[in-house]
């Protein structure tokens, strides 16, 4: 019985990459084991100024299944180019690679097999050499770049080529493909240099978001759209490729990533993504585990009496009032909150409205508010004293950014449980930050508000 070979479009964006692209196309077109009449290569030339256009034309003349499209350059926006490739492609299964990614002989079959096992999923393939920056130690000289499959043993045996997404403790019963939807922030595993999805699922879940400019996160967003719409998310070891080392990342890339993260976080504001922005990809599981342990401790603190006293002193809300680490609706009603940061639920829980309060599933280390959008933020020193100085500094810095006025409320727990030290630490950190307006309030005595000078 013959295997079913779905129609595939390999979509490749490229800008000024003629040298790497030559190796990429030779691996695809000369060595692929996929039936030649069942796939095509569509190249999106994003305003190249080198010999890329001529190279695409030469390969198209030699291989009829190669087509090139011209995408005018209006800035570094890979999402824009990939969407033009989607529109121009004809296949039922779309495979996205970059122009500097060299694929194995059975690469296309392995993507097909992953989709056969996990239907309606987005599939990411392994990428050797993903973290190489430059030809470190003459690494490329040890590889057959025009037939990368011949170098499979070399790639697999060298730590310098390892894909950091594929840990040594890959579950032994997972086979060559692993469903990762339940992994911490699985979208971070789906690099646009080797990913595939069926056209029907792309149509249902959404194309690449062209809001992202520069380097980073347009591929995370693409995968997250599959996740929130209930599709599978699969990582494949066998659909492997090799990424040729390019220009090292610099502060420009970091700045682009941070700006793109603002878009990503506002679009999918959850505690998990908040942790992604704070801890980064590698430390995310550790960071979330640490926060979960901390939240378990904070939830046991009885803040009811202190917040009742605070509410009596605060009076009517001046507009939009927010408090951190709010555990229940009763507290929100007592403080007359319009916004509550309540990270005690599932890390993937989206924000919601309940009665008059907008509940955000965040710790407050990163919040989806513009500068001084909140009229008044209420900070309970009794709760904040349990945070370490690093987390406390992050949280208070974000509070200073979003709130016009901040009220620090000190109740009996701050002194009873900590002997005053964390409360003093909090004040010291706050004094180093720039608040638009701030009040310190001790709620167990009826003194007037003490304005911090």
matplotlib code that plots the C-alpha trace (Angstrom):
import matplotlib.pyplot as plt

x = [0.0, 1.4, 1.8, -0.4, 1.7, -0.3, 0.5, 3.1, 4.3, 7.7, 7.6, 10.9, 11.3, 14.7, 16.5, 20.1, 20.9, 22.1, 25.0, 23.0, 20.0, 22.1, 22.8, 19.2, 17.8, 20.3, 19.4, 15.7, 15.7, 18.4, 18.1, 14.5, 12.8, 9.3, 7.6, 8.6, 5.0, 3.6, 5.5, 6.7, 9.1, 7.8, 10.4, 9.5, 12.3, 12.0, 13.6, 17.1, 19.9, 22.4, 22.2, 19.2, 16.7, 19.1, 19.7, 15.9, 15.4, 18.2, 16.8, 13.3, 14.6, 16.3, 13.5, 9.9, 8.5, 10.4, 8.5, 9.6, 7.5, 8.7, 7.8, 8.7, 10.8, 9.2, 11.1, 12.1, 8.8, 9.0, 5.3, 4.4, 6.6, 5.3, 1.7, 2.4, 3.9, 0.8, -1.3, 0.9, 1.3, -0.9, -0.2, -2.5, 0.4, 2.6, 6.2, 8.0, 11.8, 14.3, 16.7, 19.6, 18.1, 19.3, 16.9, 17.3, 16.5, 13.3, 12.4, 9.1, 8.0, 8.7, 6.5, 3.8, 4.1, 3.8, 0.6, -0.7, -0.2, -1.3, -4.0, -5.0, -1.7, 1.2, 4.5, 8.0, 11.0, 14.4, 17.1, 20.7, 23.1, 20.3, 22.5, 25.7, 26.8, 29.5, 31.7, 32.9, 36.0, 35.5, 32.3, 31.0, 34.1, 33.1, 29.7, 28.5, 26.5, 25.1, 23.9, 23.3, 21.9, 25.4, 26.5, 23.7, 26.1, 28.4, 25.5, 24.0, 27.4, 28.4, 27.0, 27.7, 25.0, 22.4, 18.8, 18.2, 14.5, 15.3, 16.5, 18.5, 15.6, 13.2, 10.4, 11.4, 7.9, 7.3, 8.8, 10.0, 7.2, 5.9, 2.7, 3.8, 0.6, 0.9, 4.5, 5.2, 4.5, 4.7, 4.6, 8.2, 9.2, 7.9, 10.7, 9.7, 12.8, 11.2, 7.5, 4.5, 0.7, -2.2, -3.8, -7.2, -5.9, -4.1, -7.3, -9.1, -6.5, -5.1, -2.0, 1.1, 0.3, 2.0, 2.0, 5.4, 8.4, 12.0, 13.3, 11.3, 7.9, 5.9, 6.4, 5.5, 2.3, 1.5, 1.8, -0.2, -3.1, -3.2, -3.1, -5.9, -8.1, -7.6, -5.3, -2.4, 1.2, 3.9, 7.7, 9.4, 13.0, 13.0, 11.8, 15.3, 17.3, 20.5, 20.7, 23.7, 25.2, 24.6, 25.1, 25.2, 22.3, 23.0, 21.3, 19.2, 17.7, 17.0, 15.3, 13.2, 12.2, 11.2, 9.0, 7.4, 6.8, 4.7, 2.4, 2.4, 1.6, -1.2, -2.7, -2.4, -2.2, -1.7, 0.6, 2.4, 3.3, 4.1, 6.6, 8.0, 8.8, 10.4, 12.4, 13.0, 12.6, 15.2, 14.2, 10.5, 9.6, 11.8, 10.3, 6.7, 7.3, 8.8, 5.9, 3.4, 5.1, 5.1, 1.4, 0.5, 2.0, 0.4, -3.1, -3.0, -2.5, -5.7, -5.8, -9.5, -9.3, -6.4, -8.2, -11.4, -9.5, -7.8, -11.1, -12.5, -9.5, -9.4, -13.1, -14.6, -12.5, -11.1, -11.5, -9.6, -8.4, -6.2, -4.7, -2.1, -2.4, -6.2, -7.5, -11.3, -14.2, -15.0, -11.6, -12.3, -15.7, -14.3, -11.6, -13.9, -11.5, -12.1, -9.0, -7.6, -4.4, -5.3, -2.7, -4.0, -5.7, -4.2, -1.2, -3.1, -6.3, -7.3, -8.6, -12.3, -14.9, -16.7, -19.3, -17.7, -14.1, -11.7, -9.7, -6.2, -4.4, -1.1, 1.4, 2.0, 5.6, 4.3, 0.9, -0.9, -1.5, -0.1, 1.9, -0.3, -3.5, -4.5, -5.6, -4.8, -2.9, -3.3, -0.3, -0.6, 2.8, 1.5, 1.5, 4.4, 6.8, 6.8, 8.5, 12.3, 13.9, 14.3, 10.6, 9.6, 11.6, 10.1, 6.6, 7.0, 8.7, 5.8, 3.4, 5.2, 4.8, 1.1, -0.4, -0.9, -0.9, 0.2, -1.1, 1.2, -0.9, 0.8, -1.3, -0.5, 0.9, 3.9, 5.3, 4.1, 5.5, 8.7, 9.9, 9.7, 12.6, 10.8, 8.6, 11.7, 13.1, 10.0, 10.2, 13.9, 13.1, 10.2, 12.3, 14.6, 11.7, 9.9, 6.3, 4.0, 2.3, 2.6, 1.0, 2.1, -0.8, -0.7, -4.1, -4.1, -4.1, -6.2, -3.4, -3.8, -2.0, 1.7, 2.9, 6.3, 8.5]
y = [0.0, 3.4, 6.1, 9.1, 12.1, 15.3, 18.4, 20.4, 24.0, 24.8, 28.6, 30.4, 34.1, 35.6, 38.9, 39.2, 35.5, 34.1, 32.2, 30.4, 30.0, 28.0, 25.3, 25.3, 24.8, 22.1, 20.1, 20.4, 19.9, 17.4, 15.2, 15.2, 11.8, 13.3, 12.7, 15.5, 16.0, 16.5, 19.6, 23.0, 25.6, 29.2, 31.8, 35.3, 37.7, 40.6, 43.4, 41.7, 43.9, 41.1, 38.2, 36.5, 37.2, 35.8, 32.7, 32.1, 32.5, 30.0, 27.4, 28.0, 27.3, 24.1, 22.9, 23.7, 23.2, 26.4, 29.7, 33.1, 36.1, 39.6, 41.3, 45.0, 45.8, 48.2, 47.2, 43.9, 42.1, 38.3, 37.9, 40.1, 38.0, 34.7, 35.8, 36.7, 33.2, 31.6, 33.5, 32.4, 28.7, 25.9, 23.0, 21.6, 21.3, 24.4, 24.0, 27.1, 27.3, 30.1, 30.7, 29.5, 26.2, 23.0, 20.1, 16.3, 14.0, 12.7, 16.1, 16.5, 12.9, 13.4, 16.5, 14.5, 11.7, 14.1, 15.4, 11.9, 11.0, 14.4, 15.9, 19.5, 20.5, 22.8, 20.9, 22.2, 20.3, 20.0, 22.5, 21.6, 24.5, 26.9, 28.7, 28.9, 32.4, 32.5, 29.6, 28.7, 26.6, 25.9, 24.0, 24.3, 22.7, 19.4, 19.3, 18.5, 21.6, 20.6, 17.3, 17.8, 14.3, 12.9, 14.8, 13.6, 11.6, 14.6, 16.8, 14.4, 13.7, 17.4, 19.4, 22.7, 21.7, 20.6, 21.9, 23.4, 22.6, 18.8, 18.0, 14.8, 13.5, 13.4, 11.0, 7.5, 6.6, 9.7, 8.3, 10.8, 13.3, 14.8, 16.7, 19.8, 21.7, 21.2, 22.3, 25.7, 28.3, 25.9, 28.6, 29.4, 26.1, 26.9, 28.6, 29.8, 28.3, 24.8, 24.6, 23.3, 23.4, 22.4, 25.2, 24.4, 25.0, 28.2, 29.5, 28.6, 29.8, 32.9, 33.8, 35.5, 38.8, 41.6, 43.9, 42.4, 44.2, 43.3, 40.2, 37.9, 36.6, 36.6, 32.8, 32.5, 34.4, 32.2, 29.1, 30.7, 31.2, 27.5, 26.9, 29.3, 27.7, 24.2, 22.8, 20.5, 21.5, 19.0, 18.9, 16.4, 15.2, 13.4, 16.4, 17.9, 20.5, 22.5, 26.2, 27.9, 30.4, 34.0, 37.4, 37.3, 38.8, 42.2, 44.9, 45.8, 42.4, 42.6, 45.9, 44.6, 41.5, 43.7, 45.9, 42.9, 41.4, 44.4, 43.4, 39.8, 40.4, 42.8, 40.3, 37.3, 38.7, 35.7, 34.9, 32.4, 35.0, 37.5, 35.0, 34.5, 38.2, 38.3, 35.1, 34.3, 31.1, 29.0, 30.0, 30.0, 26.7, 27.5, 31.0, 29.8, 27.1, 29.7, 32.0, 29.2, 28.4, 32.0, 32.5, 29.5, 31.3, 34.6, 33.1, 32.0, 35.6, 37.0, 40.5, 41.0, 43.2, 45.3, 45.9, 46.9, 49.5, 50.6, 51.0, 53.2, 55.5, 55.5, 56.5, 56.6, 55.5, 58.5, 56.6, 53.5, 51.8, 48.7, 46.4, 43.6, 40.0, 40.1, 36.7, 37.1, 39.3, 40.4, 42.2, 43.8, 45.1, 46.3, 48.4, 49.5, 48.1, 48.6, 46.4, 43.5, 41.6, 38.0, 35.4, 32.6, 30.7, 28.7, 30.3, 30.3, 31.8, 34.9, 38.1, 38.4, 40.8, 39.9, 42.4, 45.8, 44.5, 43.6, 40.7, 40.3, 36.9, 38.6, 39.0, 42.6, 42.2, 43.1, 44.6, 45.5, 49.2, 52.3, 54.8, 56.3, 54.7, 53.7, 56.5, 54.8, 51.7, 50.1, 48.2, 46.0, 46.0, 43.0, 41.0, 42.5, 41.9, 38.2, 39.0, 38.9, 42.2, 41.3, 40.5, 43.4, 45.8, 44.6, 44.8, 48.3, 49.6, 48.4, 50.0, 53.3, 53.2, 52.5, 54.4, 58.2, 57.7, 54.8, 54.1, 51.9, 50.4, 48.9, 46.7, 44.5, 41.6, 43.6, 43.9, 40.7, 38.3, 40.0, 42.1, 45.2, 44.3, 43.5, 46.6, 48.7, 47.0, 47.9, 51.5, 51.7, 50.2, 52.5, 55.6, 54.8, 54.7, 57.6, 57.7, 60.4, 60.5, 58.3, 58.0, 55.8, 54.7, 52.8, 51.5, 50.3, 53.9, 56.8, 59.2, 61.3, 60.1, 60.7, 62.0, 60.7, 63.6]
z = [0.0, -1.0, 1.6, 1.3, 0.4, 1.0, -1.1, 0.6, 0.2, 1.7, 2.5, 2.8, 3.5, 2.5, 2.4, 1.2, 1.9, -1.4, 0.1, 2.8, 0.5, -2.0, 0.6, 1.7, -1.8, -2.6, 0.4, -0.3, -4.1, -4.7, -1.7, -0.4, -0.5, -0.9, -4.2, -6.6, -7.9, -4.4, -3.2, -4.1, -2.7, -2.5, -1.8, -0.6, -1.6, 0.9, -1.1, -1.4, -2.7, -3.4, -5.8, -4.1, -6.9, -9.5, -7.5, -7.0, -10.8, -11.5, -9.2, -10.6, -14.1, -13.0, -10.7, -11.9, -8.4, -7.3, -7.4, -6.2, -5.1, -4.6, -1.3, -1.2, 1.8, 4.3, 7.4, 9.0, 9.3, 8.8, 9.7, 6.7, 4.3, 5.7, 5.2, 1.5, 1.2, 2.7, 0.1, -2.8, -1.7, -3.1, -0.6, 2.0, 4.5, 4.9, 6.1, 7.2, 7.2, 7.1, 4.2, 6.3, 7.5, 5.9, 6.0, 6.2, 3.4, 5.0, 6.5, 4.7, 5.4, 9.1, 9.2, 7.5, 10.0, 12.9, 11.5, 10.9, 14.6, 16.0, 13.7, 13.9, 15.4, 14.9, 14.6, 15.4, 14.2, 15.9, 14.8, 15.3, 15.6, 16.7, 19.3, 17.2, 16.5, 13.9, 12.7, 16.2, 16.1, 12.3, 13.0, 9.5, 8.1, 9.7, 8.0, 4.4, 3.9, 0.5, 2.0, 5.7, 6.3, 5.7, 8.8, 11.1, 13.3, 13.8, 14.7, 17.2, 18.9, 19.5, 22.4, 20.5, 17.9, 20.4, 20.2, 23.7, 23.4, 23.4, 26.9, 27.5, 29.6, 26.6, 27.8, 26.8, 25.8, 23.7, 20.5, 18.0, 18.6, 21.8, 22.5, 24.5, 25.1, 28.8, 29.0, 30.6, 27.9, 25.0, 22.4, 23.2, 21.6, 18.1, 16.2, 12.8, 11.3, 11.3, 11.9, 10.0, 10.0, 7.8, 5.8, 7.3, 10.8, 9.8, 8.3, 11.6, 14.0, 12.3, 10.2, 11.4, 13.2, 11.2, 14.2, 15.2, 13.8, 14.0, 15.7, 17.9, 19.0, 15.8, 15.8, 19.5, 18.7, 15.7, 18.0, 20.8, 18.4, 17.8, 21.6, 22.5, 19.8, 21.2, 18.6, 19.5, 19.8, 18.9, 19.0, 16.7, 17.0, 13.7, 11.5, 12.0, 10.2, 10.7, 11.2, 9.7, 12.2, 11.3, 12.8, 16.7, 18.5, 19.9, 21.9, 18.9, 18.8, 22.6, 22.1, 19.3, 21.4, 24.3, 22.2, 20.6, 24.0, 24.8, 21.9, 22.9, 26.5, 25.8, 23.4, 25.8, 29.3, 31.6, 34.5, 32.4, 29.8, 32.5, 33.8, 30.3, 30.1, 33.6, 33.7, 30.0, 28.2, 29.9, 33.5, 33.0, 34.6, 37.6, 37.9, 37.7, 40.3, 42.6, 42.2, 42.8, 46.1, 47.1, 46.2, 48.3, 51.3, 50.5, 50.2, 53.8, 55.1, 56.6, 55.2, 55.9, 59.0, 57.6, 54.3, 56.1, 58.0, 54.8, 53.0, 55.7, 55.3, 51.5, 51.0, 47.5, 44.6, 42.7, 39.4, 38.5, 41.6, 41.6, 44.3, 44.1, 45.1, 45.7, 46.8, 46.7, 45.5, 49.1, 49.3, 45.9, 47.0, 50.3, 48.6, 45.8, 43.2, 39.5, 38.8, 40.8, 40.3, 41.4, 40.3, 42.5, 39.7, 36.8, 35.1, 31.7, 33.0, 31.0, 32.5, 33.3, 34.7, 37.9, 39.2, 38.9, 39.0, 36.2, 37.4, 35.9, 36.5, 37.2, 40.0, 38.9, 37.9, 34.4, 33.8, 30.6, 31.5, 29.9, 32.0, 34.8, 33.5, 37.1, 39.3, 42.6, 43.5, 46.9, 48.2, 51.3, 53.1, 55.1, 52.0, 50.1, 53.0, 52.0, 48.7, 48.2, 47.3, 43.7, 43.1, 45.3, 43.2, 40.0, 41.4, 42.8, 39.7, 37.6, 40.1, 39.8, 36.1, 35.9, 38.8, 39.4, 43.1, 45.3, 48.9, 51.0, 53.8, 56.9, 59.1, 62.1, 60.2, 58.9, 62.4, 64.0, 61.4, 60.4, 63.3, 61.0, 58.7, 55.4, 56.0, 56.3, 53.2, 51.3, 52.3, 51.3, 47.9, 47.4, 48.3, 45.4, 42.9, 41.2, 42.2, 40.8, 44.2, 47.2, 50.7, 53.6, 55.8, 59.1, 59.5, 63.2, 64.4, 63.3, 62.3, 59.2, 56.0, 56.1, 52.8, 51.7, 50.8]

ax = plt.figure().add_subplot(projection="3d")
ax.plot(x, y, z, "-o")
ax.set_aspect("equal")
plt.show()
